[in-house]
Amino acid sequence: MVMHMTKTTVLISGASVAGPALAYFLHRDGYDVTVIERAPHLRDSGYPVDFRGQALDVLEEIGILAEVRAHDTKMRGTTLVDEKGGEIGRLPAETFAGELEVPKQDLTRILHRITADDVAYVFDDSISALIQHESGVTVEFERGTIRDFDLVIGADGVYSKVRQLTFGPHADMLRHLGLSGVGFSTANYLGLDRSGLLQHTPDTAIYLFIPNAAKRLTVSLSFATASPALDRCDRDEQEKAVRAAFTGHNWEAPRLLEAMSKADDYYFSSASQVDLDHWSCGRITLVGDAGYCAAPTSSMGTSQALIAAWTLARSLADAGGDHATAFAAYEAELRPYVAENQIKGQQTATMLGGGATPMGW
Ligand SMILES: Cc1cc2nc3c(=O)[nH]c(=O)nc-3n(C[C@H](O)[C@H](O)[C@H](O)COP(=O)(O)OP(=O)(O)OC[C@H]3O[C@@H](n4cnc5c(N)ncnc54)[C@H](O)[C@@H]3O)c2cc1C
């Protein structure tokens, strides 16, 4: 008689960095993995993300380091300018680009491609309810499906639905770092080539850059805010706040504000950190920004997401699949690293005075 072992079923919410990376490791270790993504297709976020330290080893272990390297933005550095655009200093490429920097969409696309044949991806849907019981988690989806899984993992970012359903409202878990910003692209009218320009005042920062192979200039306009409330507002309201923050600014501000309104790749985000007493509850845990976002100002979010996915998968393997032991080991091992990254995120946010640090996109 042939014995069929039933595979442990895992639902991962979020198909960006932490989600697909974890899906890769869990499939490799024999799990039956489903990934659900709220967006109708892979997100094509235009900003670059960088890798530092052990994150490069994780890319190597997944077998994609060379492919990811092929998308290197090859940034050469950033010129600091005064309010009229005159040069006042220079920052080396590593400040923003780490040891390796690639457009986020390329990383996500590679991680998806290497898992797509083995992992069930469901786009354009979201978890709407999670009911834990002794032997599993019953999951209800917005599109009406109801399914049972052995484990559920939230890799769904700062505003994680899994976290909200399991641990409570966002407001109780977000630590705002005092700034928000808008990102978009426009024509490269300044003729930059793999370089950036940064102008900051105590309350604002303008960061313009053009990575390798890009034809358009990436614009980041950051400004001091009292809360992340604008994240949930519509574009008109956000743009109004950006315009108000940059009123009276010279240099490129007027032209950039005009370009903002026409941008079709407009993106708004606040610098917030996620702070939880525990990352897991029963059969549910969190990975990446969902559980312990360090904020864009840390420049560690992508490295942290990759290292976290690898640590969680390794903890499950070491514990022979005993999720309670594995989740505790994962948290114990990763917490000091997360704490370091969060301190970095806080320090950078306040370094320039009133919190006007470029958010990196
Ligand atoms: C403007 C900006 C600039 C940044 N710059 C840098 C940088 O220079 N360097 C760096 O290392 N990091 C940077 N980061 C941070 C980096 O992008 C994140 O830390 C990293 O992507 C974390 O990955 P993640 O997979 O945990 O979460 P995310 O990348 O946030 O992905 C979450 C995924 O979950 C999906 N999702 C959300 N809600 C649901 C739901 N209800 N159901 C299903 N799916 C859902 C989202 O659509 C998304 O695909 C930046 C972030 C921002 C916002």
The ligand as a Tripos MOL2 file, in Angstrom:
@<TRIPOS>MOLECULE
LIG
   53    58     1     0     0
SMALL
NO_CHARGES

@<TRIPOS>ATOM
      1 C1          8.4440   54.8210   -0.6020 C.3       1 LIG1
      2 C2          9.2290   53.6810   -0.0960 C.ar      1 LIG1
      3 C3         10.6000   53.6270   -0.3050 C.ar      1 LIG1
      4 C4         11.3250   52.5550    0.1580 C.ar      1 LIG1
      5 N1         12.6740   52.5090   -0.0590 N.ar      1 LIG1
      6 C5         13.3760   51.4470    0.3970 C.ar      1 LIG1
      7 C6         14.7820   51.3440    0.1870 C.ar      1 LIG1
      8 O1         15.4000   52.2230   -0.3860 O.2       1 LIG1
      9 N2         15.4310   50.2430    0.6660 N.ar      1 LIG1
     10 C7         14.7540   49.2350    1.3080 C.ar      1 LIG1
     11 O2         15.3740   48.2350    1.6920 O.2       1 LIG1
     12 N3         13.4540   49.3040    1.5150 N.ar      1 LIG1
     13 C8         12.7450   50.3760    1.0780 C.ar      1 LIG1
     14 N4         11.4180   50.4670    1.3050 N.ar      1 LIG1
     15 C9         10.7750   49.4310    2.1090 C.3       1 LIG1
     16 C10        10.5280   48.1750    1.3540 C.3       1 LIG1
     17 O3          9.7890   48.4040    0.1820 O.3       1 LIG1
     18 C11         9.7530   47.2550    2.2890 C.3       1 LIG1
     19 O4         10.3270   47.2590    3.5630 O.3       1 LIG1
     20 C12         9.7910   45.8440    1.7780 C.3       1 LIG1
     21 O5          9.2410   45.8130    0.4810 O.3       1 LIG1
     22 C13         8.9970   44.9390    2.7220 C.3       1 LIG1
     23 O6          8.4800   43.8860    2.0080 O.3       1 LIG1
     24 P1          7.1560   43.1540    2.4730 P.3       1 LIG1
     25 O7          6.9850   42.0580    1.4890 O.co2     1 LIG1
     26 O8          7.2390   42.8590    3.9160 O.co2     1 LIG1
     27 O9          5.9710   44.2320    2.3430 O.3       1 LIG1
     28 P2          5.4700   45.0710    1.1230 P.3       1 LIG1
     29 O10         6.5470   45.2650    0.1150 O.co2     1 LIG1
     30 O11         4.8100   46.2660    1.6670 O.co2     1 LIG1
     31 O12         4.3790   44.1460    0.4460 O.3       1 LIG1
     32 C14         3.1300   43.8860    0.9900 C.3       1 LIG1
     33 C15         2.2870   43.2010   -0.0850 C.3       1 LIG1
     34 O13         1.0460   42.8160    0.4970 O.3       1 LIG1
     35 C16        -0.0040   43.2020   -0.3550 C.3       1 LIG1
     36 N5         -1.2090   43.3840    0.4430 N.ar      1 LIG1
     37 C17        -1.5460   44.4280    1.2290 C.ar      1 LIG1
     38 N6         -2.7310   44.2180    1.8040 N.ar      1 LIG1
     39 C18        -3.1430   43.0040    1.3960 C.ar      1 LIG1
     40 C19        -4.2910   42.2250    1.6650 C.ar      1 LIG1
     41 N7         -5.2860   42.6680    2.4420 N.pl3     1 LIG1
     42 N8         -4.3910   41.0060    1.0840 N.ar      1 LIG1
     43 C20        -3.4170   40.5490    0.2530 C.ar      1 LIG1
     44 N9         -2.3190   41.2480   -0.0400 N.ar      1 LIG1
     45 C21        -2.1700   42.4610    0.5260 C.ar      1 LIG1
     46 C22         0.5000   44.4710   -1.0230 C.3       1 LIG1
     47 O14        -0.1990   44.7290   -2.2220 O.3       1 LIG1
     48 C23         1.9550   44.1210   -1.2630 C.3       1 LIG1
     49 O15         2.1370   43.4240   -2.4680 O.3       1 LIG1
     50 C24        10.6710   51.5280    0.8540 C.ar      1 LIG1
     51 C25         9.2920   51.5740    1.0550 C.ar      1 LIG1
     52 C26         8.5640   52.6530    0.5900 C.ar      1 LIG1
     53 C27         7.0800   52.6790    0.8310 C.3       1 LIG1
@<TRIPOS>BOND
     1     1     2 1
     2     2     3 ar
     3     2    52 ar
     4     3     4 ar
     5     4     5 ar
     6     4    50 ar
     7     5     6 ar
     8     6     7 ar
     9     6    13 1
    10     7     8 2
    11     7     9 ar
    12     9    10 ar
    13    10    11 2
    14    10    12 ar
    15    12    13 ar
    16    13    14 ar
    17    14    15 1
    18    14    50 ar
    19    15    16 1
    20    16    17 1
    21    16    18 1
    22    18    19 1
    23    18    20 1
    24    20    21 1
    25    20    22 1
    26    22    23 1
    27    23    24 1
    28    24    25 2
    29    24    26 1
    30    24    27 1
    31    27    28 1
    32    28    29 2
    33    28    30 1
    34    28    31 1
    35    31    32 1
    36    32    33 1
    37    33    34 1
    38    33    48 1
    39    34    35 1
    40    35    36 1
    41    35    46 1
    42    36    37 ar
    43    36    45 ar
    44    37    38 ar
    45    38    39 ar
    46    39    40 ar
    47    39    45 ar
    48    40    41 1
    49    40    42 ar
    50    42    43 ar
    51    43    44 ar
    52    44    45 ar
    53    46    47 1
    54    46    48 1
    55    48    49 1
    56    50    51 ar
    57    51    52 ar
    58    52    53 1
@<TRIPOS>SUBSTRUCTURE
     1 LIG1         1 GROUP 0 **** ****
